[in-house]
Amino acid sequence: MYVEVNLGDIARLRKKHPCGSYEWEVVRLGADIGLVCLGCQRKILLPRSTFNKRLKTIVKQTGGK
């Protein structure tokens, strides 16, 4: 499943973060996708293929670049 993501989008992943939040903000795009947890501000990098598998839905779209 390929999903169009833009910087600033809010993504909901299938598993919750240990802090309890399901929602992440996209802060980096490329081969890896950089995410920031909206619950505790933790930053992670996921390979795009892993991100596409874990993605449940895009909560808020920013509308582009």
N, CA and C atoms as an extended XYZ file, in Angstrom:
195
Properties=species:S:1:pos:R:3:atomname:S:1:resname:S:1:resid:I:1 pbc="F F F"
N         0.851       -1.175        0.000 N   MET     1
C         0.000        0.000        0.000 CA  MET     1
C         0.898        1.241        0.000 C   MET     1
N         0.740        2.090       -0.992 N   TYR     2
C         1.499        3.336       -1.070 CA  TYR     2
C         0.598        4.491       -0.692 C   TYR     2
N         1.070        5.349        0.189 N   VAL     3
C         0.281        6.476        0.666 CA  VAL     3
C         1.063        7.763        0.424 C   VAL     3
N         0.390        8.782       -0.090 N   GLU     4
C         0.996       10.097       -0.285 CA  GLU     4
C         1.047       10.810        1.057 C   GLU     4
N         2.258       11.113        1.531 N   VAL     5
C         2.419       11.834        2.797 CA  VAL     5
C         3.206       13.107        2.548 C   VAL     5
N         2.888       14.135        3.286 N   ASN     6
C         3.566       15.422        3.180 CA  ASN     6
C         4.081       15.838        4.552 C   ASN     6
N         5.024       16.758        4.556 N   LEU     7
C         5.529       17.287        5.818 CA  LEU     7
C         4.387       17.938        6.598 C   LEU     7
N         4.352       17.681        7.878 N   GLY     8
C         3.326       18.276        8.729 CA  GLY     8
C         2.068       17.443        8.870 C   GLY     8
N         1.925       16.370        8.077 N   ASP     9
C         0.749       15.506        8.209 CA  ASP     9
C         0.760       14.816        9.571 C   ASP     9
N        -0.418       14.513       10.089 N   ILE    10
C        -0.556       13.762       11.330 CA  ILE    10
C        -1.011       12.358       10.948 C   ILE    10
N        -0.203       11.353       11.306 N   ALA    11
C        -0.492        9.966       10.954 CA  ALA    11
C        -0.848        9.176       12.203 C   ALA    11
N        -1.814        8.272       12.068 N   ARG    12
C        -2.171        7.366       13.167 CA  ARG    12
C        -1.632        5.982       12.797 C   ARG    12
N        -0.782        5.420       13.672 N   LEU    13
C        -0.197        4.107       13.426 CA  LEU    13
C        -1.005        3.031       14.138 C   LEU    13
N        -0.785        1.783       13.754 N   ARG    14
C        -1.573        0.664       14.282 CA  ARG    14
C        -1.290        0.367       15.761 C   ARG    14
N        -0.037        0.444       16.163 N   LYS    15
C         0.314        0.174       17.562 CA  LYS    15
C         0.573        1.491       18.282 C   LYS    15
N         0.218        1.550       19.546 N   LYS    16
C         0.467        2.788       20.276 CA  LYS    16
C         1.893        2.831       20.792 C   LYS    16
N         2.383        4.031       20.965 N   HIS    17
C         3.710        4.286       21.521 CA  HIS    17
C         3.641        3.991       23.018 C   HIS    17
N         4.740        3.636       23.655 N   PRO    18
C         4.706        3.367       25.103 CA  PRO    18
C         4.119        4.503       25.946 C   PRO    18
N         4.158        5.737       25.448 N   CYS    19
C         3.578        6.852       26.201 CA  CYS    19
C         2.050        6.846       26.105 C   CYS    19
N         1.494        6.058       25.188 N   GLY    20
C         0.036        5.943       25.066 CA  GLY    20
C        -0.552        6.616       23.848 C   GLY    20
N         0.256        7.337       23.083 N   SER    21
C        -0.247        8.074       21.918 CA  SER    21
C        -0.177        7.216       20.650 C   SER    21
N        -1.190        7.355       19.784 N   TYR    22
C        -1.211        6.685       18.491 CA  TYR    22
C        -0.801        7.635       17.365 C   TYR    22
N        -0.730        8.924       17.633 N   GLU    23
C        -0.571        9.917       16.572 CA  GLU    23
C         0.841       10.477       16.501 C   GLU    23
N         1.318       10.651       15.250 N   TRP    24
C         2.669       11.095       14.964 CA  TRP    24
C         2.631       12.177       13.905 C   TRP    24
N         3.534       13.146       13.994 N   GLU    25
C         3.664       14.188       12.975 CA  GLU    25
C         4.840       13.842       12.071 C   GLU    25
N         4.639       13.974       10.754 N   VAL    26
C         5.691       13.705        9.770 CA  VAL    26
C         6.602       14.930        9.706 C   VAL    26
N         7.904       14.733        9.981 N   VAL    27
C         8.855       15.850        9.982 CA  VAL    27
C         9.980       15.667        8.970 C   VAL    27
N        10.077       14.505        8.333 N   ARG    28
C        11.129       14.249        7.354 CA  ARG    28
C        10.612       13.256        6.326 C   ARG    28
N        10.918       13.514        5.056 N   LEU    29
C        10.530       12.610        3.981 CA  LEU    29
C        11.759       12.225        3.184 C   LEU    29
N        11.724       11.044        2.611 N   GLY    30
C        12.822       10.516        1.818 CA  GLY    30
C        12.704        9.010        1.823 C   GLY    30
N        13.843        8.318        1.776 N   ALA    31
C        13.825        6.857        1.878 CA  ALA    31
C        13.317        6.456        3.264 C   ALA    31
N        13.659        7.275        4.264 N   ASP    32
C        13.144        7.102        5.624 CA  ASP    32
C        12.137        8.202        5.897 C   ASP    32
N        11.213        7.922        6.797 N   ILE    33
C        10.235        8.931        7.198 CA  ILE    33
C        10.489        9.264        8.664 C   ILE    33
N        10.692       10.540        8.945 N   GLY    34
C        10.911       11.006       10.308 CA  GLY    34
C         9.584       11.350       10.951 C   GLY    34
N         9.374       10.845       12.163 N   LEU    35
C         8.124       11.068       12.891 CA  LEU    35
C         8.424       11.605       14.281 C   LEU    35
N         7.507       12.432       14.780 N   VAL    36
C         7.582       12.932       16.152 CA  VAL    36
C         6.287       12.541       16.847 C   VAL    36
N         6.412       11.860       17.984 N   CYS    37
C         5.241       11.447       18.757 CA  CYS    37
C         4.549       12.694       19.312 C   CYS    37
N         3.239       12.765       19.155 N   LEU    38
C         2.506       13.926       19.668 CA  LEU    38
C         2.241       13.829       21.165 C   LEU    38
N         2.509       12.669       21.761 N   GLY    39
C         2.323       12.517       23.201 CA  GLY    39
C         3.537       12.943       23.999 C   GLY    39
N         4.731       12.504       23.559 N   CYS    40
C         5.938       12.752       24.354 CA  CYS    40
C         7.059       13.438       23.574 C   CYS    40
N         6.822       13.783       22.311 N   GLN    41
C         7.788       14.485       21.458 CA  GLN    41
C         9.028       13.651       21.111 C   GLN    41
N         8.945       12.326       21.235 N   ARG    42
C        10.043       11.437       20.850 CA  ARG    42
C        10.172       11.417       19.333 C   ARG    42
N        11.400       11.438       18.803 N   LYS    43
C        11.634       11.419       17.363 CA  LYS    43
C        12.131       10.043       16.935 C   LYS    43
N        11.572        9.532       15.819 N   ILE    44
C        12.019        8.253       15.280 CA  ILE    44
C        12.143        8.359       13.767 C   ILE    44
N        12.915        7.450       13.184 N   LEU    45
C        13.024        7.303       11.734 CA  LEU    45
C        12.566        5.896       11.382 C   LEU    45
N        11.653        5.793       10.425 N   LEU    46
C        11.195        4.496        9.943 CA  LEU    46
C        11.462        4.397        8.452 C   LEU    46
N        11.923        3.233        7.974 N   PRO    47
C        11.989        3.051        6.523 CA  PRO    47
C        10.582        3.203        5.945 C   PRO    47
N        10.488        3.726        4.732 N   ARG    48
C         9.186        3.982        4.116 CA  ARG    48
C         8.332        2.721        4.055 C   ARG    48
N         8.934        1.570        3.771 N   SER    49
C         8.168        0.320        3.678 CA  SER    49
C         7.559       -0.046        5.033 C   SER    49
N         8.300        0.141        6.111 N   THR    50
C         7.789       -0.136        7.457 CA  THR    50
C         6.679        0.848        7.817 C   THR    50
N         6.883        2.116        7.481 N   PHE    51
C         5.852        3.128        7.746 CA  PHE    51
C         4.547        2.763        7.045 C   PHE    51
N         4.631        2.350        5.772 N   ASN    52
C         3.423        1.992        5.014 CA  ASN    52
C         2.700        0.802        5.637 C   ASN    52
N         3.444       -0.147        6.225 N   LYS    53
C         2.816       -1.308        6.874 CA  LYS    53
C         2.138       -0.913        8.187 C   LYS    53
N         2.759        0.000        8.938 N   ARG    54
C         2.245        0.385       10.261 CA  ARG    54
C         1.156        1.460       10.213 C   ARG    54
N         1.024        2.136        9.083 N   LEU    55
C         0.071        3.236        8.976 CA  LEU    55
C        -1.367        2.738        9.025 C   LEU    55
N        -2.177        3.370        9.853 N   LYS    56
C        -3.602        3.061        9.899 CA  LYS    56
C        -4.373        4.094        9.088 C   LYS    56
N        -4.130        5.382        9.354 N   THR    57
C        -4.807        6.440        8.606 CA  THR    57
C        -4.044        7.765        8.747 C   THR    57
N        -4.316        8.658        7.834 N   ILE    58
C        -3.802       10.025        7.950 CA  ILE    58
C        -4.907       10.850        8.598 C   ILE    58
N        -4.656       11.365        9.787 N   VAL    59
C        -5.672       12.106       10.549 CA  VAL    59
C        -5.868       13.506        9.966 C   VAL    59
N        -4.758       14.203        9.708 N   LYS    60
C        -4.817       15.571        9.205 CA  LYS    60
C        -3.788       15.747        8.112 C   LYS    60
N        -4.247       16.209        6.953 N   GLN    61
C        -3.337       16.471        5.850 CA  GLN    61
C        -3.075       17.953        5.746 C   GLN    61
N        -1.832       18.300        5.426 N   THR    62
C        -1.468       19.705        5.340 CA  THR    62
C        -1.730       20.281        3.959 C   THR    62
N        -1.901       19.437        2.965 N   GLY    63
C        -2.243       19.934        1.646 CA  GLY    63
C        -1.083       20.057        0.690 C   GLY    63
N         0.092       19.666        1.082 N   GLY    64
C         1.196       19.680        0.139 CA  GLY    64
C         2.482       20.244        0.684 C   GLY    64
N         3.383       20.509       -0.234 N   LYS    65
C         4.734       20.943        0.105 CA  LYS    65
C         4.685       22.311        0.625 C   LYS    65
